[in-house]
Amino acid sequence: MSNLTPYAIAWGLLALIVIFLAFWRRHVASQEDDTLHVTGPETVLSQQMTVARKLELIDRWGKALTVVLAITGLILAVLYGMYIWEATSRAGLA
């Protein structure tokens, strides 16, 4: 339990992935046409649907990974707190 560094590194990489997804979503959303095209050229309709599907996929992964990031962050914080608690309680015994 004393070496949480690999877990902290993995958590940091997961945080970077979540940040990347946020920027990627922003980039894809900038290509979105806010006007609803019900009729018109087929290319406009298919492009609008493609962007909507991409945003849906990014949102699904982003939400799931953000939940995983938060839960694992809390677990790491509790483990680190327990480690510090043990270390300070043993410091007086030496």
N, CA, C and O atoms as a MOPAC input file, in Angstrom:
PM7 MOZYME 1SCF
protein

 N      0.81000 1    -1.18900 1     0.00000 1
 C      0.00000 1     0.00000 1     0.00000 1
 C      0.85500 1     1.25400 1     0.00000 1
 O      0.35600 1     2.34900 1    -0.25900 1
 N      2.12000 1     1.10300 1     0.28500 1
 C      2.98000 1     2.27300 1     0.43300 1
 C      3.34800 1     2.92800 1    -0.88700 1
 O      3.72200 1     4.10000 1    -0.90600 1
 N      3.25200 1     2.19500 1    -1.99700 1
 C      3.64100 1     2.78300 1    -3.26900 1
 C      2.40900 1     2.96800 1    -4.15800 1
 O      1.98800 1     2.04700 1    -4.85900 1
 N      1.84600 1     4.16400 1    -4.11600 1
 C      0.67200 1     4.49200 1    -4.92300 1
 C      1.04400 1     5.18000 1    -6.23300 1
 O      0.16800 1     5.56600 1    -7.00600 1
 N      2.34300 1     5.33100 1    -6.48100 1
 C      2.79300 1     6.06200 1    -7.66900 1
 C      2.26000 1     5.47100 1    -8.97700 1
 O      1.79300 1     6.24400 1    -9.81300 1
 N      2.29600 1     4.16500 1    -9.20900 1
 C      1.77000 1     3.65300 1   -10.48000 1
 C      0.27900 1     3.95400 1   -10.66500 1
 O     -0.17900 1     4.22800 1   -11.77400 1
 N     -0.46800 1     3.89700 1    -9.55400 1
 C     -1.89500 1     4.19000 1    -9.63700 1
 C     -2.14400 1     5.67500 1    -9.90800 1
 O     -3.06300 1     6.03800 1   -10.64300 1
 N     -1.32000 1     6.52000 1    -9.30700 1
 C     -1.44100 1     7.95700 1    -9.54400 1
 C     -1.08900 1     8.30100 1   -10.99300 1
 O     -1.70900 1     9.17800 1   -11.59500 1
 N     -0.10500 1     7.61800 1   -11.54200 1
 C      0.27100 1     7.84000 1   -12.93800 1
 C     -0.86100 1     7.38800 1   -13.86200 1
 O     -1.19400 1     8.08000 1   -14.82400 1
 N     -1.44700 1     6.23400 1   -13.57200 1
 C     -2.57200 1     5.75500 1   -14.37800 1
 C     -3.75800 1     6.71100 1   -14.27800 1
 O     -4.43700 1     6.96200 1   -15.27400 1
 N     -4.01100 1     7.24500 1   -13.08800 1
 C     -5.08800 1     8.21000 1   -12.90000 1
 C     -4.80700 1     9.48500 1   -13.68700 1
 O     -5.71300 1    10.06800 1   -14.28100 1
 N     -3.55100 1     9.91400 1   -13.68700 1
 C     -3.17200 1    11.10600 1   -14.44600 1
 C     -3.36100 1    10.90500 1   -15.94500 1
 O     -3.81500 1    11.81100 1   -16.64400 1
 N     -3.01600 1     9.72400 1   -16.43600 1
 C     -3.23000 1     9.43000 1   -17.85600 1
 C     -4.71200 1     9.42000 1   -18.19300 1
 O     -5.11800 1     9.90700 1   -19.24900 1
 N     -5.51800 1     8.86700 1   -17.29900 1
 C     -6.96700 1     8.88700 1   -17.51200 1
 C     -7.49400 1    10.31200 1   -17.52300 1
 O     -8.38100 1    10.64100 1   -18.31000 1
 N     -6.95600 1    11.15700 1   -16.65700 1
 C     -7.35900 1    12.56700 1   -16.64600 1
 C     -6.98700 1    13.24800 1   -17.96300 1
 O     -7.75800 1    14.05300 1   -18.48300 1
 N     -5.82300 1    12.93200 1   -18.49900 1
 C     -5.41700 1    13.49900 1   -19.79100 1
 C     -6.34400 1    13.04400 1   -20.90900 1
 O     -6.65400 1    13.81800 1   -21.81400 1
 N     -6.78500 1    11.79500 1   -20.85000 1
 C     -7.71400 1    11.28700 1   -21.86200 1
 C     -9.04700 1    12.02800 1   -21.77900 1
 O     -9.62500 1    12.37900 1   -22.80700 1
 N     -9.53400 1    12.26600 1   -20.56800 1
 C    -10.79100 1    12.99300 1   -20.39800 1
 C    -10.65000 1    14.43000 1   -20.90900 1
 O    -11.56400 1    14.95000 1   -21.54900 1
 N     -9.53000 1    15.06100 1   -20.63400 1
 C     -9.29100 1    16.41900 1   -21.13500 1
 C     -9.21700 1    16.41800 1   -22.65600 1
 O     -9.76800 1    17.30600 1   -23.30700 1
 N     -8.53700 1    15.42300 1   -23.22600 1
 C     -8.46400 1    15.31400 1   -24.68400 1
 C     -9.85800 1    15.16600 1   -25.28500 1
 O    -10.17200 1    15.80000 1   -26.29300 1
 N    -10.69500 1    14.32700 1   -24.66800 1
 C    -12.06100 1    14.14800 1   -25.16600 1
 C    -12.84900 1    15.45500 1   -25.12200 1
 O    -13.64300 1    15.73400 1   -26.02100 1
 N    -12.63300 1    16.25000 1   -24.08600 1
 C    -13.33200 1    17.53700 1   -23.98800 1
 C    -12.91900 1    18.46100 1   -25.13000 1
 O    -13.77000 1    19.10700 1   -25.74100 1
 N    -11.62000 1    18.53000 1   -25.42100 1
 C    -11.16400 1    19.37400 1   -26.51800 1
 C    -11.61100 1    18.83000 1   -27.87600 1
 O    -11.95500 1    19.59300 1   -28.77800 1
 N    -11.60000 1    17.50800 1   -28.00700 1
 C    -12.04300 1    16.89300 1   -29.26300 1
 C    -13.52300 1    17.17000 1   -29.50000 1
 O    -13.93900 1    17.45400 1   -30.62300 1
 N    -14.31800 1    17.08500 1   -28.42600 1
 C    -15.74100 1    17.38300 1   -28.54700 1
 C    -15.95300 1    18.83300 1   -28.96500 1
 O    -16.81300 1    19.13200 1   -29.79300 1
 N    -15.16600 1    19.72300 1   -28.38900 1
 C    -15.27600 1    21.14500 1   -28.76100 1
 C    -14.94100 1    21.34900 1   -30.23400 1
 O    -15.59500 1    22.12700 1   -30.92900 1
 N    -13.92100 1    20.64700 1   -30.69900 1
 C    -13.52600 1    20.75700 1   -32.10300 1
 C    -14.62700 1    20.22600 1   -33.01800 1
 O    -14.96300 1    20.87300 1   -34.01000 1
 N    -15.18800 1    19.07100 1   -32.70700 1
 C    -16.25400 1    18.48600 1   -33.52400 1
 C    -17.49800 1    19.36300 1   -33.46800 1
 O    -18.17300 1    19.54200 1   -34.48200 1
 N    -17.80800 1    19.90800 1   -32.30100 1
 C    -18.99900 1    20.75500 1   -32.16100 1
 C    -18.86300 1    22.05100 1   -32.94800 1
 O    -19.86600 1    22.63600 1   -33.35500 1
 N    -17.63600 1    22.50200 1   -33.16300 1
 C    -17.45100 1    23.72600 1   -33.95000 1
 C    -17.81700 1    23.51000 1   -35.41800 1
 O    -18.08300 1    24.47200 1   -36.13900 1
 N    -17.83100 1    22.26200 1   -35.85900 1
 C    -18.20700 1    21.94200 1   -37.23000 1
 C    -19.70100 1    21.71900 1   -37.37900 1
 O    -20.20100 1    21.51800 1   -38.48500 1
 N    -20.41400 1    21.75600 1   -36.25300 1
 C    -21.84300 1    21.47500 1   -36.25500 1
 C    -22.61700 1    22.66200 1   -36.83800 1
 O    -22.30300 1    23.82200 1   -36.57100 1
 N    -23.62200 1    22.34200 1   -37.63100 1
 C    -24.52200 1    23.34800 1   -38.19100 1
 C    -25.74700 1    23.39200 1   -37.29300 1
 O    -26.49100 1    22.41500 1   -37.21300 1
 N    -25.96800 1    24.52300 1   -36.61100 1
 C    -27.05800 1    24.62100 1   -35.64900 1
 C    -28.43200 1    24.72500 1   -36.30100 1
 O    -29.45100 1    24.60900 1   -35.62000 1
 N    -28.46700 1    24.94000 1   -37.59900 1
 C    -29.73400 1    25.02700 1   -38.30100 1
 C    -30.20900 1    23.62600 1   -38.64500 1
 O    -29.44600 1    22.81200 1   -39.16600 1
 N    -31.47500 1    23.35200 1   -38.35100 1
 C    -32.03300 1    22.03600 1   -38.65900 1
 C    -32.39400 1    21.99000 1   -40.13500 1
 O    -33.20200 1    22.78900 1   -40.60800 1
 N    -31.79800 1    21.05600 1   -40.85900 1
 C    -32.06600 1    20.87500 1   -42.28100 1
 C    -32.92200 1    19.62500 1   -42.46100 1
 O    -32.42100 1    18.50200 1   -42.41100 1
 N    -34.20500 1    19.83400 1   -42.66900 1
 C    -35.10600 1    18.70700 1   -42.88300 1
 C    -35.12900 1    18.33800 1   -44.36000 1
 O    -35.14600 1    17.16200 1   -44.72100 1
 N    -35.12900 1    19.33600 1   -45.18200 1
 C    -35.07400 1    19.12100 1   -46.62600 1
 C    -33.84600 1    19.82500 1   -47.16400 1
 O    -33.28200 1    20.70000 1   -46.50600 1
 N    -33.44700 1    19.45400 1   -48.32000 1
 C    -32.28700 1    20.09600 1   -48.92700 1
 C    -31.35000 1    19.05700 1   -49.48600 1
 O    -31.70200 1    17.88700 1   -49.63300 1
 N    -30.15100 1    19.50500 1   -49.79400 1
 C    -29.17100 1    18.57200 1   -50.36100 1
 C    -28.85600 1    17.43200 1   -49.39800 1
 O    -28.74100 1    17.62800 1   -48.18900 1
 N    -28.72300 1    16.26100 1   -49.95800 1
 C    -28.45700 1    15.06100 1   -49.15900 1
 C    -27.12000 1    15.16900 1   -48.42200 1
 O    -26.97600 1    14.61800 1   -47.33000 1
 N    -26.15800 1    15.85900 1   -48.99200 1
 C    -24.84100 1    15.98000 1   -48.35200 1
 C    -24.94000 1    16.77300 1   -47.04900 1
 O    -24.25100 1    16.45800 1   -46.07900 1
 N    -25.78900 1    17.79600 1   -47.02300 1
 C    -25.94600 1    18.59300 1   -45.80600 1
 C    -26.59400 1    17.74400 1   -44.71900 1
 O    -26.17200 1    17.77900 1   -43.56300 1
 N    -27.61500 1    16.98600 1   -45.09000 1
 C    -28.29000 1    16.12500 1   -44.11600 1
 C    -27.36300 1    15.04800 1   -43.57100 1
 O    -27.33300 1    14.81000 1   -42.36300 1
 N    -26.61300 1    14.40000 1   -44.44200 1
 C    -25.72400 1    13.32100 1   -43.98300 1
 C    -24.57500 1    13.88400 1   -43.15200 1
 O    -24.14300 1    13.24500 1   -42.19200 1
 N    -24.07800 1    15.05700 1   -43.50000 1
 C    -23.00400 1    15.68100 1   -42.72600 1
 C    -23.51000 1    16.04800 1   -41.33400 1
 O    -22.80000 1    15.86300 1   -40.34600 1
 N    -24.72800 1    16.56400 1   -41.25500 1
 C    -25.32000 1    16.92500 1   -39.96800 1
 C    -25.53200 1    15.68100 1   -39.09700 1
 O    -25.29900 1    15.71900 1   -37.88900 1
 N    -25.96700 1    14.60100 1   -39.70300 1
 C    -26.16700 1    13.36300 1   -38.95600 1
 C    -24.83700 1    12.76800 1   -38.50300 1
 O    -24.74800 1    12.21900 1   -37.40500 1
 N    -23.80900 1    12.87000 1   -39.33400 1
 C    -22.49400 1    12.34700 1   -38.98300 1
 C    -21.91500 1    13.09000 1   -37.78000 1
 O    -21.38200 1    12.47200 1   -36.85900 1
 N    -22.02200 1    14.40400 1   -37.79400 1
 C    -21.51600 1    15.20100 1   -36.67600 1
 C    -22.29600 1    14.87000 1   -35.40600 1
 O    -21.71000 1    14.76800 1   -34.32800 1
 N    -23.61500 1    14.70200 1   -35.52500 1
 C    -24.43600 1    14.36400 1   -34.35600 1
 C    -24.03700 1    13.01100 1   -33.77800 1
 O    -23.99300 1    12.85200 1   -32.55800 1
 N    -23.74600 1    12.03600 1   -34.63300 1
 C    -23.31400 1    10.71300 1   -34.16100 1
 C    -21.95500 1    10.79000 1   -33.46500 1
 O    -21.73800 1    10.15800 1   -32.43100 1
 N    -21.04600 1    11.57500 1   -34.04700 1
 C    -19.73000 1    11.73600 1   -33.42500 1
 C    -19.85600 1    12.36500 1   -32.04700 1
 O    -19.22200 1    11.91800 1   -31.09100 1
 N    -20.68100 1    13.40800 1   -31.94800 1
 C    -20.86500 1    14.07500 1   -30.66500 1
 C    -21.49500 1    13.13100 1   -29.63700 1
 O    -21.13200 1    13.15500 1   -28.46100 1
 N    -22.42400 1    12.31600 1   -30.08000 1
 C    -23.06200 1    11.35200 1   -29.17700 1
 C    -22.04200 1    10.34400 1   -28.65700 1
 O    -22.03800 1    10.02400 1   -27.46800 1
 N    -21.18000 1     9.84300 1   -29.53900 1
 C    -20.14600 1     8.89100 1   -29.14400 1
 C    -19.14700 1     9.52500 1   -28.17100 1
 O    -18.79600 1     8.92800 1   -27.15400 1
 N    -18.70000 1    10.72600 1   -28.49100 1
 C    -17.74500 1    11.41900 1   -27.62100 1
 C    -18.38100 1    11.69000 1   -26.26200 1
 O    -17.73000 1    11.52300 1   -25.23100 1
 N    -19.64300 1    12.10600 1   -26.25200 1
 C    -20.33400 1    12.37200 1   -24.98900 1
 C    -20.46500 1    11.11400 1   -24.14600 1
 O    -20.26700 1    11.15400 1   -22.93200 1
 N    -20.79800 1    10.00100 1   -24.78100 1
 C    -20.95200 1     8.74000 1   -24.04900 1
 C    -19.63700 1     8.34600 1   -23.37800 1
 O    -19.61200 1     8.03800 1   -22.18700 1
 N    -18.54700 1     8.35700 1   -24.14400 1
 C    -17.24900 1     8.01100 1   -23.58100 1
 C    -16.79500 1     9.03600 1   -22.54900 1
 O    -16.23900 1     8.67800 1   -21.51100 1
 N    -17.03300 1    10.30700 1   -22.84000 1
 C    -16.62300 1    11.36000 1   -21.91700 1
 C    -17.30300 1    11.24300 1   -20.56700 1
 O    -16.65800 1    11.37500 1   -19.52700 1
 N    -18.60600 1    10.99600 1   -20.58100 1
 C    -19.34300 1    10.84800 1   -19.32000 1
 C    -18.86800 1     9.61500 1   -18.55300 1
 O    -18.64100 1     9.68100 1   -17.34500 1
 N    -18.72100 1     8.50900 1   -19.24300 1
 C    -18.29900 1     7.27400 1   -18.57100 1
 C    -16.90200 1     7.42100 1   -17.97400 1
 O    -16.67400 1     7.04100 1   -16.82600 1
 N    -15.98100 1     7.96300 1   -18.74000 1
 C    -14.60800 1     8.10100 1   -18.23800 1
 C    -14.50700 1     9.15000 1   -17.14000 1
 O    -13.66000 1     9.03300 1   -16.25400 1
 N    -15.35400 1    10.17200 1   -17.18100 1
 C    -15.35400 1    11.16500 1   -16.11400 1
 C    -15.82800 1    10.54800 1   -14.80300 1
 O    -15.28800 1    10.85600 1   -13.74000 1
 N    -16.83600 1     9.68000 1   -14.87200 1
 C    -17.29500 1     8.98700 1   -13.66800 1
 C    -16.18800 1     8.08100 1   -13.12700 1
 O    -15.93200 1     8.06000 1   -11.92300 1
 N    -15.54000 1     7.34000 1   -14.01100 1
 C    -14.43600 1     6.46600 1   -13.59100 1
 C    -13.30300 1     7.29400 1   -12.98700 1
 O    -12.71100 1     6.90000 1   -11.98300 1
 N    -13.00700 1     8.42500 1   -13.59000 1
 C    -11.95000 1     9.31500 1   -13.09400 1
 C    -12.28200 1     9.81700 1   -11.69000 1
 O    -11.41800 1     9.82500 1   -10.81400 1
 N    -13.51700 1    10.23100 1   -11.47700 1
 C    -13.91800 1    10.74300 1   -10.16300 1
 C    -13.86300 1     9.65300 1    -9.10100 1
 O    -13.35200 1     9.87400 1    -8.00400 1
 N    -14.38600 1     8.48400 1    -9.42500 1
 C    -14.40700 1     7.38300 1    -8.43900 1
 C    -12.99300 1     6.92500 1    -8.09700 1
 O    -12.66000 1     6.74600 1    -6.92600 1
 N    -12.16700 1     6.73900 1    -9.11500 1
 C    -10.79500 1     6.29600 1    -8.83700 1
 C    -10.00100 1     7.38800 1    -8.12400 1
 O     -9.12600 1     7.08800 1    -7.31300 1
 N    -10.29800 1     8.64400 1    -8.41900 1
 C     -9.64100 1     9.73900 1    -7.69900 1
 C     -9.98900 1     9.74000 1    -6.22300 1
 O     -9.12800 1     9.95900 1    -5.37100 1
 N    -11.25400 1     9.49500 1    -5.92700 1
 C    -11.66600 1     9.40800 1    -4.51700 1
 C    -11.01300 1     8.21400 1    -3.82400 1
 O    -10.56900 1     8.32300 1    -2.68100 1
 N    -10.95400 1     7.09000 1    -4.50900 1
 C    -10.31300 1     5.90500 1    -3.92400 1
 C     -8.83600 1     6.17200 1    -3.65200 1
 O     -8.32000 1     5.82200 1    -2.59100 1
 N     -8.16000 1     6.79200 1    -4.61300 1
 C     -6.74000 1     7.10900 1    -4.40900 1
 C     -6.55000 1     8.09000 1    -3.26000 1
 O     -5.60200 1     7.96300 1    -2.48500 1
 N     -7.44100 1     9.06300 1    -3.14600 1
 C     -7.33200 1    10.03500 1    -2.06100 1
 C     -7.51600 1     9.35400 1    -0.70600 1
 O     -6.79600 1     9.66500 1     0.24200 1
 N     -8.46600 1     8.43500 1    -0.60600 1
 C     -8.69000 1     7.70400 1     0.64500 1
 C     -7.47200 1     6.83500 1     0.96700 1
 O     -7.01100 1     6.80600 1     2.10800 1
 N     -6.95800 1     6.13400 1    -0.03400 1
 C     -5.77400 1     5.29300 1     0.20300 1
 C     -4.57300 1     6.12600 1     0.62500 1
 O     -3.81600 1     5.72300 1     1.50800 1
 N     -4.39800 1     7.27100 1     0.00500 1
 C     -3.28100 1     8.15100 1     0.36300 1
 C     -3.46500 1     8.67800 1     1.78500 1
 O     -2.50600 1     8.76400 1     2.55300 1
 N     -4.70500 1     9.03100 1     2.12700 1
 C     -4.97900 1     9.49800 1     3.48800 1
 C     -4.68800 1     8.42200 1     4.51500 1
 O     -4.13300 1     8.70000 1     5.57800 1
 N     -5.06700 1     7.18100 1     4.19400 1
 C     -4.78100 1     6.06400 1     5.10800 1
 C     -3.27700 1     5.84800 1     5.24000 1
 O     -2.77700 1     5.57000 1     6.33000 1
 N     -2.56100 1     5.97500 1     4.13200 1
 C     -1.10400 1     5.81300 1     4.16100 1
 C     -0.46300 1     6.89400 1     5.03000 1
 O      0.41800 1     6.59900 1     5.83700 1
 N     -0.89400 1     8.12300 1     4.87200 1
 C     -0.34900 1     9.23100 1     5.68300 1
 C     -0.69400 1     9.01900 1     7.15200 1
 O      0.13800 1     9.25000 1     8.02900 1
 N     -1.92100 1     8.58000 1     7.41700 1
 C     -2.34500 1     8.32200 1     8.79400 1
 C     -1.44000 1     7.27900 1     9.45000 1
 O     -0.98100 1     7.46400 1    10.57700 1
 N     -1.18900 1     6.17900 1     8.73100 1
 C     -0.32200 1     5.12500 1     9.26200 1
 C      1.10300 1     5.63300 1     9.46500 1
 O      1.74000 1     5.33700 1    10.47600 1
 N      1.58900 1     6.39000 1     8.50700 1
 C      2.96400 1     6.88300 1     8.58700 1
 C      3.14600 1     7.83200 1     9.77300 1
 O      4.16400 1     7.77700 1    10.46300 1
 N      2.17000 1     8.69100 1    10.00800 1
 C      2.30900 1     9.62100 1    11.13500 1
 C      2.09300 1     8.92200 1    12.47700 1
 O      2.68300 1     9.32100 1    13.48100 1
 N      1.26200 1     7.89300 1    12.50200 1
 C      1.04500 1     7.18000 1    13.76200 1
 C      2.27000 1     6.32000 1    14.12700 1
 O      2.53700 1     6.10100 1    15.30900 1
 N      2.99300 1     5.84600 1    13.14600 1
 C      4.18500 1     5.04200 1    13.41400 1
 C      5.41200 1     5.90100 1    13.68500 1
 O      6.39300 1     5.41900 1    14.25100 1
 N      5.36700 1     7.15200 1    13.29300 1
 C      6.53600 1     8.02800 1    13.44800 1
 C      6.88200 1     8.20800 1    14.92300 1
 O      8.05900 1     8.31600 1    15.26800 1
 N      5.89700 1     8.24200 1    15.78400 1
 C      6.16300 1     8.41900 1    17.20800 1
 C      6.68000 1     7.15600 1    17.88100 1
 O      7.24000 1     7.23200 1    18.97400 1
 N      6.50600 1     5.99100 1    17.25200 1
 C      6.92400 1     4.71700 1    17.85200 1
 C      8.39300 1     4.39000 1    17.59500 1
 O      8.96600 1     3.55600 1    18.29600 1
 N      8.99800 1     5.01800 1    16.62400 1
 C     10.35700 1     4.64700 1    16.24900 1
 C     11.39600 1     5.13700 1    17.19200 1
 O     12.58400 1     4.88800 1    16.98600 1

